[in-house]
């Protein structure tokens, strides 16, 4: 008999959003380009290739965030040890809510996420950086 899910993803996202700071796209746009801010894109490489990213964003898939934040992890990334504000985002702010909560629990601060994610960013006319591979003409 299959296991019975007792807490659904929507409940987990709602719980995380009660405990983390969510910023508007307009606030995020105002932070773009600041030396003391790191945008962290939590989407997977296929999404990045297909849709682009916020210019200058650091890419870290949701599945690696804990390993990359922890300085004692063999996978630690120095960027997470910098004294900066971390702005997490994903496609629609579900993964970023969970990742922001996890990062906060681990002690990373300050960390926030963007309401509506990259979808809202694009809809509001936010800048988008496409990967070079997406800009190359197909060879035939």
C-alpha positions in Angstrom: 0.0 0.0 0.0 1.4 3.4 -0.9 2.4 5.8 1.8 -0.1 8.5 2.7 1.3 12.0 2.3 0.5 14.0 5.5 2.0 17.3 4.5 1.7 18.6 0.9 4.2 20.8 -0.9 1.8 23.7 -0.9 1.6 23.5 2.9 5.4 23.4 3.2 5.8 26.4 0.9 3.1 28.3 3.0 4.9 27.4 6.2 8.2 28.6 4.8 6.7 31.8 3.6 5.5 32.6 7.1 9.1 32.5 8.4 11.2 34.1 5.6 11.4 37.5 4.0 9.8 37.8 0.6 10.6 40.9 -1.5 8.8 42.3 -4.5 10.1 42.2 -8.0 10.5 46.0 -7.9 12.6 45.7 -4.7 14.7 43.0 -6.4 15.2 45.1 -9.5 16.5 48.0 -7.3 19.0 45.6 -5.8 20.4 44.4 -9.2 24.0 45.3 -9.7 24.8 46.1 -6.1 28.1 44.8 -4.9 26.6 43.7 -1.6 23.9 41.5 -3.2 24.1 38.0 -4.7 21.1 36.7 -6.7 20.9 32.9 -6.5 19.1 31.1 -9.2 17.8 27.8 -7.9 16.4 26.5 -11.2 17.9 23.5 -13.0 20.2 24.0 -16.0 17.5 23.2 -18.6 15.4 26.0 -17.3 18.4 28.4 -17.4 19.2 27.4 -21.0 15.6 27.8 -22.1 14.7 31.0 -20.3 17.8 32.7 -19.2 18.5 34.2 -15.8 18.7 37.5 -13.9 22.0 39.1 -15.1 24.9 38.1 -12.9 23.0 35.5 -10.9 24.9 32.7 -9.3 23.4 29.3 -10.3 22.8 26.7 -7.6 20.2 24.0 -8.1 17.8 23.6 -5.3 19.2 20.1 -4.6 22.7 21.4 -3.8 21.9 24.5 -1.7 22.6 22.9 1.7 25.8 21.4 0.5 27.1 24.6 -1.1 26.2 26.8 1.9 27.8 24.7 4.6 31.5 25.6 4.9 32.3 22.2 6.3 30.8 20.4 3.3 33.2 19.1 0.7 31.0 20.9 -1.9 31.0 24.3 -0.1 31.1 27.3 -2.4 33.0 30.4 -1.2 30.4 32.8 -2.4 28.1 31.7 0.5 30.7 32.7 3.0 30.7 36.3 1.8 29.1 39.1 3.7 26.3 39.8 1.3 22.6 39.8 1.0 21.4 36.6 -0.8 18.3 36.9 -3.0 17.0 33.5 -4.0 14.6 32.8 -6.8 13.2 30.0 -8.9 10.5 29.9 -11.5 7.5 30.7 -9.3 8.8 31.1 -5.7 8.1 27.6 -4.4 11.6 26.2 -4.4 13.0 29.6 -3.4 10.7 29.7 -0.3 11.9 26.3 0.8 15.5 27.1 0.0 15.3 30.5 1.8 13.9 28.8 4.9 16.6 26.1 4.8 19.4 28.7 4.3 18.0 30.8 7.2 17.9 27.7 9.4 21.5 27.1 8.5 22.5 30.6 9.6 22.9 32.3 6.2 21.9 35.9 6.6 20.5 38.1 5.3 18.6 35.9 2.8 15.3 36.7 1.0 13.4 35.5 -2.0 11.5 37.1 -4.8 7.7 37.0 -4.8 6.5 35.2 -8.0 10.1 34.2 -8.9 11.6 34.5 -12.4 8.2 34.3 -14.0 7.1 37.5 -12.1 10.6 39.1 -12.8 10.1 38.6 -16.6 6.5 39.8 -16.5 7.6 43.0 -14.8 10.2 43.7 -17.5 13.2 42.6 -15.5 16.5 42.2 -17.4 17.2 38.7 -18.6 20.6 37.3 -19.5 20.5 34.4 -22.0 23.3 31.8 -22.0 25.7 32.0 -24.9 24.7 28.6 -26.2 21.1 29.9 -26.6 22.4 32.8 -28.6 24.4 30.8 -31.1 22.7 30.1 -34.5 22.0 26.4 -35.1 24.4 24.7 -37.5 22.8 22.7 -40.2 
